[in-house]
Amino acid sequence: MNHSLQMKNNKARRSTRMERGRKNGMKKSFIRVLSTGVLTGMLAIGAALPVWASDLTTSELRIKSGSTNAYINGNKQAIAKPYKVKGVTMVPVGVFKKAFGSEIRLEKNDVVKIKEGPHTVTLKIGSSIAWVDGVKHEMGAAPKMVNGVLMVPLRPVAAGIGASLAPSSSGEMVIRLLQSDDSAYSEDGVHLDEGKTRIGNSFYGWSINYPADLMVFQTGEQERMMTFGAADNSYYLEVYVSDQDVALDADDLLQQLVQEAKQSGDTVLDREAVSKGKTPYARIVVKDADGMLWEMRQYLNEGRQYDVYLADYQAVNYKDLGKRASLLNSFQPTYAESDRTIKDLSTVDQGMRSAWNEDYGIELKIPAGWSMDNNQMIYEAKDGAYLQLRVTSAKAGATVKEWSGQLDKWMRETFTPESYKPIGSYTMEISGETAEVNEFRYNFGGGWQTEFDVLLQKNGYRYYAEYTFPEEQVADRAWFERIMKSVEIDFDTVAEQFGQLDEDPYLTDKTKTLTRTSKRYHYSVDIPRYWTPYSDRFEYSPVVYTFTGGEFSIAASEDKSIEMTVSQLREAYAEATKTRNNFKLLRSEELTFAGVPAFSFVYHELDNGVPYAGRQIVFAKDGTTYTITSGLNDANKTEVQAAALEKAVNSFTFIK
């Protein structure tokens, strides 16, 4: 596909107020990703535990080197700052008591014992040797007193008390320990699981029988995935919920299951499409590459697909899975709110779930159905509502009022007067501090968006929230108020974790440029600093930059001649003119560009209501054919933006 038509597919990047570098979520088509080795390790956790697994729970500690905050079962706790020495993460010994209730005793002034269930870890201050249940271990670093706090090696101590450790994508260490669940009882000693015969998730709408041996392992992907196991190591169960708007019958589901199994290299041993009953479903039994036997089922109900996976750790023949049939047959893709026999695993509270970023000390609540990227602090709804939070540095003496004026200037330089309408400003209390809220409207051409910008400045740092939604969606306005009221900020965290941060990218001077060169393709070009690099490796092709309402790219080919490239472009434009009602090739001409003959094409189109003008310039030198593509929404064709784009195009220069 030629690059001008590829730009049509990038319309989504132009339809947001600024190129935000979003991560596109990949639909999980086959959740069963555990290998036999990992599964064995998970099941082994329960080996020495009582059969009544409903009395057990998994406690979780999240900790990060350099952060004074730990998260225990999702709740923030202040701790002495962990650090690394010789590659070993050192943590305050008290975190094991806070997270797991472990007993910690100091003996003989320099001997420390950490006891958890049947395990005892014995340490000596200044010695890198530990004794775990009587067995000698080298830890790689020695316990040490730091400012009156005993710091100990995280990994060997956690492993010694029977916990599992795994790094998270945000750089945390996640420590989980399966232990007796005191929270399963109320203050008067009543067992909270008493009378619970089913377990499920009220938000995603499913439930299944709750046998006495069923243990909850973990949840993921905002509760879309929940995993379970048996105390006697006999089976592993997983439920995964995804969105499915296509109406599928039992035969369709069966075909889908079989195809997924084949893609995973599994051998299908049995299959069935079940059309009877209220909810048709499909089931298959497979043997995976590790020899594990699984039964997999798919259900569909009210726009959601439910994948249920059960691995029988002891099965040797597909018929052995029949003993799990009663449990699998009890699965229902529904949740009866009035049924008090169901134990609800959902953490959604009044339609919202918790979100946080420990690096910046920010906690908030987000509507439960939204996607969440806590690392980037980006949260999105399917209906187009969008929230991003950002922390930047403030210049000495800068004020919120000055900041607000700079943002307004940025908008006026980015949107034409008829496409941007300020509404007003007011103040709001955020985490005990006064923030300024600016409300305005903008329109790329496909409909008006309402946006709230929340500006808060403290201790030399700026906290910024950008919330936008299609203005006809009244419910999204109400969500803004609820989200902002939930925000809690530990303002000391940023000062402890960071020094000088970037300034707000919206404040970048649009006239400033950065010269980039390509030695391979022998050219240089001046790129405005406010543009966002989408692909900026100049020794490769293409390089692509985006900005609010526009795009710029340079493609270089050593394989295609200029004659072939121009011919293909003409054919593509002719086809687009015939097949797309709102596409017009305004002009094509021959000219001189960068000192060589060139061909120029200028076009205009209307895509999803957004008017857009684009241009392509094709030229060649020393056997390489170059194509420069530039474009800008009509709504964003301000004098400043048009000048920046034109300057970048004309800055292209050949170098030796």
ZAMARGU-4260 file (C-alpha; in steps of 0.2 Angstrom, whole numbers, plus 5000, padded with zeros to 4 digits):
<rodrens>
0) 5000/5000/5000 | 5007/5017/4996 | 5011/5029/5010 | 4998/5042/5006 | 4984/5029/5009
5) 4993/5022/5024 | 4991/5039/5032 | 4972/5036/5031 | 4974/5022/5043 | 4983/5034/5055
10) 4968/5044/5057 | 4966/5038/5075 | 4982/5047/5080 | 4976/5063/5072 | 4959/5062/5081
15) 4966/5064/5098 | 4972/5081/5104 | 4990/5076/5105 | 5000/5061/5099 | 5000/5052/5116
20) 5010/5037/5111 | 4996/5025/5116 | 4999/5006/5118 | 4987/4996/5107 | 4980/4982/5117
25) 4982/4965/5109 | 4967/4954/5111 | 4971/4938/5120 | 4965/4924/5109 | 4972/4910/5120
30) 4975/4913/5138 | 4982/4896/5143 | 5000/4901/5143 | 5007/4891/5158 | 5020/4878/5155
35) 5020/4862/5165 | 5035/4868/5175 | 5026/4884/5180 | 5010/4875/5184 | 5020/4863/5194
40) 5027/4877/5204 | 5010/4885/5207 | 5002/4869/5213 | 5017/4865/5224 | 5013/4880/5234
45) 4998/4871/5242 | 5007/4854/5246 | 5008/4856/5265 | 4992/4865/5267 | 4976/4860/5275
50) 4962/4853/5263 | 4950/4867/5268 | 4958/4879/5256 | 4944/4892/5258 | 4953/4896/5274
55) 4968/4901/5264 | 4973/4916/5255 | 4987/4923/5245 | 4995/4939/5252 | 5004/4950/5241
60) 5019/4963/5244 | 5025/4974/5230 | 5041/4983/5233 | 5053/4993/5222 | 5071/4998/5225
65) 5072/5017/5228 | 5054/5019/5233 | 5048/5023/5251 | 5031/5015/5247 | 5026/4997/5247
70) 5009/4990/5242 | 5002/4976/5253 | 4987/4968/5245 | 4985/4984/5235 | 4986/4996/5251
75) 5000/5008/5252 | 5012/5007/5266 | 5027/5019/5270 | 5044/5009/5272 | 5062/5013/5274
80) 5069/5015/5256 | 5075/4999/5249 | 5092/4999/5239 | 5103/4988/5229 | 5120/4982/5234
85) 5130/4970/5223 | 5114/4967/5213 | 5105/4961/5229 | 5089/4971/5234 | 5089/4976/5252
90) 5073/4979/5261 | 5068/4983/5279 | 5065/4967/5288 | 5049/4974/5295 | 5040/4972/5278
95) 5038/4954/5281 | 5029/4957/5297 | 5018/4970/5289 | 5014/4960/5273 | 5013/4942/5280
100) 5012/4944/5299 | 5029/4935/5300 | 5037/4934/5318 | 5053/4943/5319 | 5065/4941/5334
105) 5082/4948/5338 | 5093/4936/5348 | 5111/4940/5355 | 5110/4957/5348 | 5115/4952/5330
110) 5105/4937/5326 | 5088/4939/5318 | 5075/4925/5316 | 5061/4927/5304 | 5047/4914/5307
115) 5033/4910/5295 | 5022/4895/5297 | 5034/4880/5297 | 5049/4890/5290 | 5062/4899/5300
120) 5076/4910/5292 | 5090/4914/5303 | 5102/4929/5299 | 5117/4937/5307 | 5120/4956/5305
125) 5136/4958/5294 | 5136/4940/5288 | 5130/4935/5270 | 5126/4917/5276 | 5108/4913/5281
130) 5101/4897/5288 | 5084/4892/5281 | 5075/4878/5290 | 5093/4872/5296 | 5100/4873/5278
135) 5115/4885/5275 | 5113/4897/5260 | 5124/4911/5253 | 5114/4927/5251 | 5126/4938/5241
140) 5124/4952/5254 | 5124/4954/5272 | 5110/4962/5283 | 5115/4979/5289 | 5108/4992/5301
145) 5104/5008/5291 | 5098/5023/5301 | 5092/5012/5314 | 5082/5000/5302 | 5088/4983/5299
150) 5090/4980/5280 | 5090/4962/5274 | 5091/4953/5257 | 5074/4952/5249 | 5075/4937/5238
155) 5083/4924/5250 | 5072/4929/5265 | 5056/4929/5254 | 5060/4912/5247 | 5065/4906/5264
160) 5048/4909/5271 | 5040/4900/5257 | 5035/4915/5246 | 5036/4917/5227 | 5045/4931/5219
165) 5042/4939/5201 | 5047/4955/5193 | 5033/4966/5187 | 5033/4976/5171 | 5035/4992/5181
170) 5051/4987/5189 | 5043/4981/5206 | 5046/4964/5214 | 5030/4955/5218 | 5031/4944/5233
175) 5016/4932/5236 | 5013/4920/5250 | 4999/4908/5252 | 4994/4907/5271 | 4980/4905/5283
180) 4967/4918/5279 | 4962/4927/5295 | 4952/4940/5285 | 4940/4925/5281 | 4933/4928/5298
185) 4923/4943/5305 | 4926/4952/5321 | 4914/4940/5330 | 4923/4925/5323 | 4910/4921/5310
190) 4918/4912/5295 | 4914/4924/5280 | 4914/4909/5268 | 4901/4900/5278 | 4887/4895/5267
195) 4896/4900/5251 | 4893/4886/5238 | 4898/4896/5223 | 4912/4908/5218 | 4912/4921/5204
200) 4914/4939/5198 | 4899/4951/5199 | 4907/4964/5187 | 4911/4952/5173 | 4896/4941/5177
205) 4900/4923/5180 | 4900/4910/5194 | 4905/4892/5197 | 4904/4879/5211 | 4915/4883/5226
210) 4921/4866/5232 | 4930/4865/5248 | 4947/4862/5240 | 4947/4877/5229 | 4960/4890/5231
215) 4961/4907/5223 | 4978/4910/5216 | 4978/4927/5208 | 4969/4939/5197 | 4975/4949/5182
220) 4970/4960/5168 | 4958/4970/5179 | 4949/4954/5184 | 4947/4948/5167 | 4958/4933/5171
225) 4956/4923/5188 | 4966/4908/5192 | 4962/4894/5205 | 4969/4878/5211 | 4966/4863/5222
230) 4975/4861/5239 | 4979/4843/5234 | 4988/4848/5218 | 4976/4839/5208 | 4970/4852/5196
235) 4972/4870/5190 | 4957/4881/5184 | 4957/4897/5175 | 4943/4909/5169 | 4946/4923/5156
240) 4933/4935/5150 | 4935/4945/5134 | 4923/4956/5123 | 4914/4947/5109 | 4902/4957/5098
245) 4899/4944/5085 | 4885/4932/5088 | 4892/4914/5088 | 4883/4898/5090 | 4890/4882/5098
250) 4897/4876/5082 | 4906/4892/5079 | 4914/4892/5097 | 4920/4874/5094 | 4928/4879/5077
255) 4936/4893/5086 | 4943/4882/5101 | 4950/4869/5089 | 4959/4883/5078 | 4966/4890/5094
260) 4972/4873/5100 | 4980/4870/5083 | 4989/4887/5083 | 4996/4882/5100 | 5003/4865/5094
265) 4991/4855/5105 | 4983/4838/5100 | 4964/4838/5101 | 4958/4822/5110 | 4940/4826/5111
270) 4927/4839/5105 | 4909/4844/5108 | 4897/4858/5103 | 4883/4859/5116 | 4868/4867/5109
275) 4855/4862/5123 | 4852/4873/5138 | 4850/4891/5141 | 4868/4895/5136 | 4876/4885/5122
280) 4895/4881/5123 | 4909/4871/5116 | 4922/4860/5124 | 4938/4852/5119 | 4951/4841/5128
285) 4969/4843/5122 | 4986/4837/5126 | 4999/4851/5126 | 5017/4850/5121 | 5022/4846/5139
290) 5010/4832/5140 | 4997/4841/5151 | 4979/4837/5148 | 4967/4851/5148 | 4948/4854/5145
295) 4944/4870/5137 | 4927/4878/5136 | 4920/4894/5128 | 4903/4902/5132 | 4895/4918/5125
300) 4883/4929/5134 | 4878/4947/5132 | 4893/4953/5122 | 4906/4943/5132 | 4916/4928/5129
305) 4920/4917/5143 | 4935/4905/5142 | 4936/4891/5155 | 4952/4881/5156 | 4955/4866/5167
310) 4972/4857/5168 | 4971/4840/5177 | 4988/4837/5184 | 4985/4819/5187 | 4976/4814/5171
315) 4984/4802/5159 | 4969/4799/5148 | 4957/4811/5141 | 4943/4801/5149 | 4951/4805/5166
320) 4945/4823/5164 | 4927/4817/5166 | 4929/4817/5185 | 4930/4836/5184 | 4914/4837/5173
325) 4903/4842/5188 | 4914/4857/5192 | 4915/4863/5174 | 4896/4860/5171 | 4893/4871/5186
330) 4900/4886/5176 | 4887/4899/5172 | 4891/4915/5162 | 4879/4925/5174 | 4880/4931/5191
335) 4864/4933/5202 | 4867/4948/5214 | 4853/4942/5225 | 4861/4925/5228 | 4870/4926/5244
340) 4878/4909/5242 | 4890/4916/5229 | 4907/4923/5235 | 4911/4938/5225 | 4929/4940/5220
345) 4926/4957/5211 | 4935/4972/5219 | 4924/4985/5209 | 4916/4997/5221 | 4902/5008/5215
350) 4907/5005/5197 | 4926/5010/5200 | 4942/5001/5203 | 4958/5007/5211 | 4973/5013/5201
355) 4990/5019/5206 | 5008/5024/5201 | 5020/5022/5215 | 5034/5031/5207 | 5024/5048/5207
360) 5014/5044/5223 | 4997/5045/5215 | 4982/5035/5218 | 4965/5036/5211 | 4949/5027/5206
365) 4944/5023/5188 | 4928/5017/5180 | 4928/4998/5180 | 4926/4996/5162 | 4941/5007/5157
370) 4958/5001/5151 | 4972/5005/5163 | 4990/5009/5160 | 4996/5013/5177 | 5014/5015/5171
375) 5010/5029/5159 | 4995/5034/5169 | 4983/5033/5154 | 4965/5027/5156 | 4953/5025/5142
380) 4935/5020/5139 | 4928/5012/5124 | 4916/5027/5121 | 4930/5039/5118 | 4933/5046/5136
385) 4951/5047/5140 | 4962/5052/5155 | 4980/5055/5156 | 4990/5061/5171 | 5008/5068/5170
390) 5021/5075/5182 | 5033/5088/5176 | 5045/5101/5184 | 5040/5119/5186 | 5053/5133/5183
395) 5058/5143/5198 | 5045/5157/5201 | 5032/5149/5189 | 5014/5150/5194 | 4998/5140/5189
400) 4991/5156/5181 | 5006/5157/5170 | 5005/5139/5166 | 4986/5140/5162 | 4990/5154/5150
405) 5003/5144/5141 | 4992/5130/5139 | 4978/5141/5131 | 4992/5149/5119 | 4997/5131/5114
410) 4979/5127/5110 | 4976/5143/5100 | 4992/5139/5090 | 4985/5121/5087 | 4967/5123/5082
415) 4959/5136/5071 | 4947/5149/5080 | 4932/5140/5074 | 4938/5123/5081 | 4943/5128/5098
420) 4931/5136/5111 | 4937/5140/5129 | 4922/5138/5142 | 4929/5144/5158 | 4940/5140/5173
425) 4937/5136/5192 | 4946/5128/5206 | 4944/5111/5214 | 4952/5103/5229 | 4964/5088/5224
430) 4971/5078/5238 | 4970/5093/5250 | 4977/5106/5238 | 4969/5119/5227 | 4970/5115/5208
435) 4964/5125/5193 | 4952/5117/5181 | 4951/5124/5163 | 4936/5118/5153 | 4936/5120/5134
440) 4929/5112/5118 | 4938/5107/5102 | 4933/5099/5085 | 4944/5090/5073 | 4929/5090/5061
445) 4920/5074/5067 | 4912/5081/5082 | 4915/5092/5097 | 4925/5085/5112 | 4925/5093/5129
450) 4941/5093/5139 | 4945/5097/5157 | 4963/5101/5161 | 4967/5100/5180 | 4983/5110/5185
455) 4991/5108/5202 | 5008/5114/5207 | 5018/5110/5223 | 5036/5109/5229 | 5042/5113/5212
460) 5033/5100/5202 | 5017/5101/5192 | 5003/5088/5192 | 4993/5088/5177 | 4977/5079/5172
465) 4969/5079/5155 | 4952/5072/5154 | 4942/5072/5137 | 4926/5065/5130 | 4913/5067/5116
470) 4903/5081/5123 | 4886/5073/5120 | 4891/5059/5132 | 4884/5067/5148 | 4889/5052/5159
475) 4907/5055/5156 | 4906/5073/5163 | 4900/5065/5179 | 4914/5052/5179 | 4926/5067/5179
480) 4920/5074/5195 | 4920/5056/5203 | 4938/5052/5197 | 4945/5069/5203 | 4938/5067/5220
485) 4946/5050/5222 | 4964/5057/5218 | 4976/5055/5232 | 4994/5062/5230 | 5009/5059/5241
490) 5018/5075/5237 | 5034/5070/5245 | 5036/5055/5234 | 5042/5064/5218 | 5054/5074/5228
495) 5062/5058/5235 | 5062/5049/5219 | 5066/5062/5206 | 5077/5077/5203 | 5073/5088/5188
500) 5059/5082/5176 | 5054/5087/5159 | 5044/5102/5157 | 5026/5100/5151 | 5027/5095/5132
505) 5012/5106/5129 | 5024/5121/5133 | 5037/5117/5120 | 5041/5131/5108 | 5034/5126/5091
510) 5047/5136/5082 | 5062/5127/5089 | 5069/5113/5079 | 5081/5098/5080 | 5092/5093/5065
515) 5093/5075/5062 | 5104/5066/5049 | 5104/5049/5040 | 5122/5043/5035 | 5114/5029/5025
520) 5102/5039/5015 | 5113/5055/5014 | 5101/5068/5020 | 5097/5080/5034 | 5081/5087/5040
525) 5075/5099/5054 | 5062/5092/5065 | 5051/5103/5076 | 5054/5099/5094 | 5036/5098/5098
530) 5033/5084/5086 | 5032/5066/5093 | 5043/5053/5085 | 5033/5038/5079 | 5048/5030/5071
535) 5064/5040/5072 | 5078/5028/5067 | 5086/5038/5053 | 5097/5024/5046 | 5081/5015/5043
540) 5065/5019/5032 | 5053/5026/5035 | 5055/5039/5048 | 5038/5045/5055 | 5033/5060/5066
545) 5016/5065/5072 | 5008/5080/5080 | 4991/5086/5085 | 4981/5085/5068 | 4996/5081/5057
550) 5010/5069/5051 | 5027/5070/5043 | 5037/5055/5036 | 5052/5052/5025 | 5053/5035/5016
555) 5069/5030/5006 | 5070/5015/4994 | 5085/5008/4986 | 5074/4995/4977 | 5061/5005/4968
560) 5064/5018/4954 | 5057/5035/4954 | 5047/5030/4938 | 5039/5015/4947 | 5035/5025/4963
565) 5027/5039/4953 | 5017/5027/4943 | 5011/5017/4958 | 5006/5034/4966 | 4996/5039/4951
570) 4987/5023/4950 | 4983/5024/4969 | 4976/5041/4968 | 4966/5037/4953 | 4958/5023/4962
575) 4955/5033/4977 | 4946/5046/4967 | 4935/5033/4959 | 4931/5023/4975 | 4931/5036/4989
580) 4918/5050/4987 | 4927/5062/4999 | 4944/5060/4991 | 4951/5073/4978 | 4968/5074/4970
585) 4969/5093/4969 | 4985/5094/4958 | 5000/5085/4953 | 5016/5094/4946 | 5034/5092/4942
590) 5046/5104/4951 | 5063/5105/4958 | 5066/5099/4976 | 5082/5099/4986 | 5091/5103/4969
595) 5084/5088/4960 | 5069/5085/4949 | 5053/5079/4959 | 5035/5075/4957 | 5022/5083/4969
600) 5005/5077/4973 | 4992/5087/4984 | 4976/5079/4989 | 4961/5082/5001 | 4950/5070/5009
605) 4936/5068/5022 | 4938/5053/5033 | 4925/5050/5047 | 4920/5068/5046 | 4938/5075/5048
610) 4944/5085/5033 | 4962/5083/5030 | 4975/5089/5017 | 4990/5080/5012 | 5005/5081/5000
615) 5018/5069/4994 | 5035/5074/4985 | 5044/5060/4976 | 5062/5062/4970 | 5078/5052/4967
620) 5097/5054/4969 | 5111/5041/4967 | 5100/5026/4965 | 5089/5030/4980 | 5070/5036/4978
625) 5064/5047/4992 | 5045/5051/4996 | 5041/5065/5009 | 5023/5064/5015 | 5015/5078/5025
630) 4998/5081/5030 | 4987/5092/5042 | 4969/5092/5047 | 4959/5107/5042 | 4955/5110/5060
635) 4973/5111/5065 | 4979/5121/5050 | 4984/5136/5060 | 4997/5148/5054 | 5010/5141/5067
640) 5007/5123/5063 | 5007/5125/5044 | 5023/5135/5045 | 5032/5122/5055 | 5026/5108/5043
645) 5032/5118/5028 | 5048/5123/5036 | 5052/5104/5040 | 5048/5099/5022 | 5059/5112/5014
650) 5073/5109/5026 | 5077/5092/5018 | 5095/5093/5012 | 5107/5081/5004 | 5123/5078/5013
655) 5139/5068/5008
</rodrens>
